[in-house]
Amino acid sequence: MELRVLNYFLVVAREENITKAAQLLHITQPTLSRQLQQLEDELGVTLFRRVKHSIQLTTEGHLLRHRAQEMVDLAHKTKAELFTAESDLGGEIAIGCGESQNMSFISQCIKTFREKHPLVTFQIYSAHAEDIKERLQRSVLDLGLLMEPVDVASYEYLRLNKKSQWGMLVHETDSLASKDYITHQDIEQACLLLPSRKAVSKELKAWLGDSYDAIHVVGHYNLLFNAMNMVAHKVAYALCLELAVTYKGVKFIPLSPTLETGAVLVWKKNPVFSPAAQAFISLVKEKYIHITKNA
């Protein structure tokens, strides 16, 4: 599969119209149709289904779209990494980040790094830990900021200093909004949104203890923003980590007994890093040592 053809495929999948896609790609419609047919023949599957004046992806087409986007992104990242200016580093550094207050440390590192290397750009990919680890394994990401618990055996890592506190999001008019802490008793009979990550849910279940059997699980979330929206619309409460953000109509109340979670910054052992990524990791280590000594 050629990257050029995969890019053609992605444009057609996005536009759902071969004529419009051909215009955007600056090629003729017959040429584009022929390229797509050759791609289907090569893969031995049907990628598109013709529906009136548009085309839609088949199940196989959706799978290819996901993989093709990753391949095109990786090719773009590799090309960016190979680009260097005469007097400075260039390229792109990709970092996967879970939702954590430790993102402030990453932001400070990026700011310092770009002051010295302004041609380097950063791609920040927000996701849960399992997604980030999978992308690290395929080298789509250079580094990952992961919330614990994490098996770090296959990584080089830094355990970051700031721990995040667990609490519950409640609507600002809810009867619980006046409380300083949320206890097991407060949560019993509550309708809750829980994190979808199994290892985290296991820790929350252990904290809840016998109260776990009394709660009503409404659903699960992987990233918090949409869960905050649901709390704001009084769908349910949400157990979550405290973040340095606010959402209108929602209040965060910490749990009691206190429950905290740490974070680790990881990267693969013995990878082939770009010069920019190598330089960034060196800066991160230096800043980490400095912060740790002065803590």
C-alpha positions as CSV (number, residue, x, y, z in Angstrom):
1,M,0.0,0.0,0.0
2,E,1.4,3.4,-1.0
3,L,1.1,6.3,1.3
4,R,-0.1,8.4,-1.6
5,V,-3.0,6.0,-2.2
6,L,-3.8,5.8,1.5
7,N,-4.1,9.6,1.6
8,Y,-6.4,9.5,-1.4
9,F,-8.5,6.9,0.5
10,L,-8.7,9.1,3.6
11,V,-9.8,12.1,1.7
12,V,-12.6,10.1,0.0
13,A,-13.6,8.6,3.3
14,R,-13.8,12.1,4.8
15,E,-15.7,13.8,2.0
16,E,-18.0,10.7,1.1
17,N,-17.9,11.9,-2.5
18,I,-15.4,11.0,-5.1
19,T,-16.0,14.0,-7.3
20,K,-15.3,16.5,-4.4
21,A,-12.3,14.4,-3.2
22,A,-10.8,14.4,-6.7
23,Q,-11.1,18.2,-6.8
24,L,-9.4,18.6,-3.4
25,L,-6.6,16.2,-4.5
26,H,-6.2,18.0,-7.9
27,I,-6.6,14.7,-9.8
28,T,-9.3,13.5,-12.2
29,Q,-12.2,11.5,-11.0
30,P,-11.4,8.5,-13.2
31,T,-7.8,8.5,-11.9
32,L,-9.1,8.5,-8.3
33,S,-11.7,5.8,-8.9
34,R,-9.0,3.6,-10.5
35,Q,-6.7,4.1,-7.6
36,L,-9.4,3.1,-5.1
37,Q,-10.3,0.1,-7.2
38,Q,-6.7,-1.0,-7.2
39,L,-6.5,-0.6,-3.4
40,E,-9.6,-2.8,-3.0
41,D,-8.2,-5.4,-5.4
42,E,-4.9,-5.4,-3.5
43,L,-6.6,-5.9,-0.1
44,G,-9.3,-8.2,-1.4
45,V,-12.1,-6.4,0.3
46,T,-14.8,-3.8,-0.5
47,L,-14.0,-0.5,1.1
48,F,-16.9,1.6,0.0
49,R,-20.7,1.2,-0.4
50,R,-22.4,3.5,-3.0
51,V,-25.5,5.2,-1.6
52,K,-27.3,7.6,-3.9
53,H,-25.1,10.6,-4.5
54,S,-22.5,9.6,-1.8
55,I,-20.3,6.7,-0.8
56,Q,-20.0,5.2,2.7
57,L,-17.4,3.1,4.3
58,T,-18.0,-0.6,4.8
59,T,-16.9,-2.3,8.0
60,E,-13.5,-3.1,6.3
61,G,-13.3,0.5,5.2
62,H,-13.7,1.8,8.7
63,L,-10.9,-0.5,9.9
64,L,-8.6,0.6,7.1
65,R,-9.5,4.3,7.8
66,H,-8.2,3.9,11.4
67,R,-5.0,2.1,10.3
68,A,-4.4,4.3,7.3
69,Q,-4.6,7.5,9.5
70,E,-2.1,6.0,11.9
71,M,0.3,5.1,9.0
72,V,0.0,8.5,7.4
73,D,0.5,10.2,10.8
74,L,3.6,8.1,11.5
75,A,5.0,8.9,8.0
76,H,4.4,12.6,8.7
77,K,6.1,12.3,12.1
78,T,9.1,10.5,10.6
79,K,9.5,13.1,7.9
80,A,9.3,15.9,10.5
81,E,11.9,14.1,12.7
82,L,14.3,13.9,9.8
83,F,14.1,17.6,9.0
84,T,16.8,19.6,10.6
85,A,17.8,23.3,10.1
86,E,21.4,24.2,9.8
87,S,21.6,25.8,13.3
88,D,18.9,24.1,15.3
89,L,16.9,21.0,15.9
90,G,13.6,20.5,14.0
91,G,10.9,18.0,13.8
92,E,8.0,16.9,16.0
93,I,7.7,15.3,19.4
94,A,4.6,13.3,20.2
95,I,3.4,13.0,23.8
96,G,0.4,11.0,25.0
97,C,-1.2,12.4,28.2
98,G,-3.7,11.2,30.6
99,E,-5.7,13.9,32.5
100,S,-3.4,14.9,35.3
101,Q,-2.2,18.0,37.2
102,N,1.3,16.8,36.3
103,M,0.7,18.1,32.8
104,S,2.0,21.4,34.3
105,F,5.5,19.8,34.5
106,I,5.3,18.8,30.9
107,S,4.1,22.2,29.8
108,Q,7.0,23.9,31.6
109,C,9.5,21.5,29.9
110,I,8.0,22.2,26.5
111,K,8.2,26.0,27.1
112,T,11.9,25.8,28.1
113,F,12.7,23.5,25.3
114,R,11.1,25.6,22.6
115,E,12.9,28.7,23.8
116,K,16.0,27.0,22.8
117,H,14.6,25.0,19.8
118,P,11.8,27.0,18.3
119,L,11.6,24.8,15.1
120,V,10.5,21.8,17.1
121,T,6.7,21.3,17.3
122,F,4.8,19.1,19.8
123,Q,1.8,16.8,19.2
124,I,-0.2,16.3,22.4
125,Y,-2.5,13.3,22.3
126,S,-5.0,13.0,25.2
127,A,-6.2,9.5,26.0
128,H,-6.4,6.9,28.7
129,A,-3.4,4.8,29.7
130,E,-4.1,1.7,27.7
131,D,-4.4,3.7,24.4
132,I,-1.2,5.6,25.2
133,K,0.8,2.5,25.9
134,E,-0.4,0.9,22.7
135,R,0.7,3.9,20.7
136,L,4.1,4.0,22.5
137,Q,4.6,0.4,21.6
138,R,4.1,1.3,17.9
139,S,6.3,4.3,18.2
140,V,3.5,6.7,17.2
141,L,4.2,8.5,20.5
142,D,7.6,9.3,21.9
143,L,6.6,9.8,25.6
144,G,3.5,9.1,27.7
145,L,2.2,10.6,30.9
146,L,0.3,7.8,32.6
147,M,-1.8,7.7,35.7
148,E,-0.9,4.9,38.1
149,P,-1.2,2.0,38.6
150,V,1.2,1.3,35.7
151,D,3.5,-1.6,35.0
152,V,6.7,0.2,34.2
153,A,8.9,-2.8,33.6
154,S,9.2,-2.2,29.8
155,Y,9.8,1.5,30.1
156,E,12.3,4.1,31.1
157,Y,10.3,6.4,33.5
158,L,10.2,9.2,35.9
159,R,7.7,9.0,38.8
160,L,6.4,12.6,39.1
161,N,6.1,14.3,42.4
162,K,2.5,15.6,42.3
163,K,-0.2,13.2,43.4
164,S,-3.8,13.8,42.3
165,Q,-6.6,13.5,44.8
166,W,-9.8,11.6,44.1
167,G,-13.2,13.1,44.7
168,M,-16.7,13.4,43.4
169,L,-18.2,15.9,41.0
170,V,-21.6,17.1,42.0
171,H,-24.0,19.6,40.7
172,E,-23.6,23.0,42.5
173,T,-27.2,22.9,43.6
174,D,-27.0,19.3,44.9
175,S,-27.5,18.7,48.6
176,L,-23.9,17.3,48.7
177,A,-22.4,20.5,47.3
178,S,-22.1,22.0,50.8
179,K,-20.0,19.2,52.1
180,D,-16.2,19.5,52.6
181,Y,-15.6,15.8,52.0
182,I,-17.5,12.9,50.4
183,T,-17.7,9.8,52.6
184,H,-18.7,6.2,52.0
185,Q,-22.1,7.0,53.5
186,D,-22.6,9.9,51.1
187,I,-22.0,7.7,48.1
188,E,-24.4,4.9,49.1
189,Q,-27.5,4.9,46.8
190,A,-25.8,7.4,44.5
191,C,-25.9,7.2,40.7
192,L,-22.3,7.3,39.6
193,L,-20.1,7.6,36.5
194,L,-16.9,5.7,37.0
195,P,-13.6,5.7,35.1
196,S,-13.5,3.0,32.4
197,R,-9.9,1.9,33.0
198,K,-10.2,-1.4,34.9
199,A,-7.1,-1.0,37.1
200,V,-8.5,2.4,38.3
201,S,-12.0,1.0,38.8
202,K,-10.5,-1.7,40.9
203,E,-8.8,0.8,43.2
204,L,-12.1,2.8,43.6
205,K,-13.9,-0.4,44.3
206,A,-11.4,-1.2,47.1
207,W,-11.9,2.3,48.5
208,L,-15.7,2.0,48.5
209,G,-15.6,-1.4,50.2
210,D,-19.0,-2.6,51.3
211,S,-20.6,0.6,49.9
212,Y,-19.8,-0.5,46.4
213,D,-22.8,-2.9,46.4
214,A,-25.1,0.0,47.3
215,I,-24.2,2.4,44.4
216,H,-25.9,2.6,41.1
217,V,-23.4,2.7,38.1
218,V,-24.9,4.8,35.4
219,G,-21.9,4.5,33.0
220,H,-18.2,4.8,32.5
221,Y,-15.9,7.4,30.9
222,N,-12.4,7.5,29.7
223,L,-11.8,11.3,29.7
224,L,-13.5,13.6,32.1
225,F,-14.8,16.5,30.1
226,N,-18.0,14.8,28.8
227,A,-18.6,13.3,32.3
228,M,-18.5,16.8,33.7
229,N,-21.2,17.8,31.2
230,M,-23.3,14.9,32.4
231,V,-22.9,16.0,36.0
232,A,-23.8,19.5,35.0
233,H,-27.1,18.1,33.5
234,K,-27.8,16.1,36.7
235,V,-27.4,12.7,35.0
236,A,-25.2,11.4,37.8
237,Y,-22.3,12.1,40.0
238,A,-18.8,11.3,38.8
239,L,-15.9,9.9,40.7
240,C,-12.7,11.4,39.3
241,L,-9.3,13.0,39.9
242,E,-9.1,16.6,40.8
243,L,-8.0,18.7,37.8
244,A,-6.9,22.3,37.5
245,V,-10.0,23.1,35.5
246,T,-13.5,24.3,36.3
247,Y,-16.9,23.5,34.7
248,K,-19.9,25.8,35.1
249,G,-22.5,24.3,37.5
250,V,-20.2,21.6,38.8
251,K,-18.2,21.3,42.1
252,F,-15.4,18.9,43.0
253,I,-15.4,17.5,46.6
254,P,-12.5,15.3,47.8
255,L,-13.1,11.8,49.2
256,S,-12.6,10.9,52.8
257,P,-10.7,8.8,53.7
258,T,-8.3,10.4,51.2
259,L,-7.5,8.5,48.0
260,E,-4.6,9.7,45.8
261,T,-3.0,8.6,42.5
262,G,0.5,9.3,41.2
263,A,1.7,9.7,37.6
264,V,4.7,8.5,35.7
265,L,6.3,9.9,32.5
266,V,7.5,6.9,30.4
267,W,9.3,6.2,27.2
268,K,10.4,3.0,25.5
269,K,13.6,1.3,26.5
270,N,16.4,1.4,23.9
271,P,14.3,3.0,21.1
272,V,15.6,4.9,18.1
273,F,14.7,8.4,19.0
274,S,14.9,11.5,16.8
275,P,17.5,14.1,17.9
276,A,14.7,16.4,19.0
277,A,13.1,13.7,21.2
278,Q,16.5,12.7,22.7
279,A,17.2,16.3,23.5
280,F,13.7,16.8,25.1
281,I,14.1,13.7,27.3
282,S,17.5,15.0,28.5
283,L,15.9,18.3,29.4
284,V,13.0,16.6,31.2
285,K,15.5,14.6,33.3
286,E,17.4,17.7,34.2
287,K,14.3,19.5,35.3
288,Y,13.0,16.5,37.2
289,I,16.3,16.2,39.1
290,H,16.2,19.9,39.9
291,I,12.6,19.8,41.1
292,T,13.3,16.7,43.2
293,K,16.3,18.2,44.9
294,N,14.4,21.4,45.8
295,A,11.2,19.6,46.9
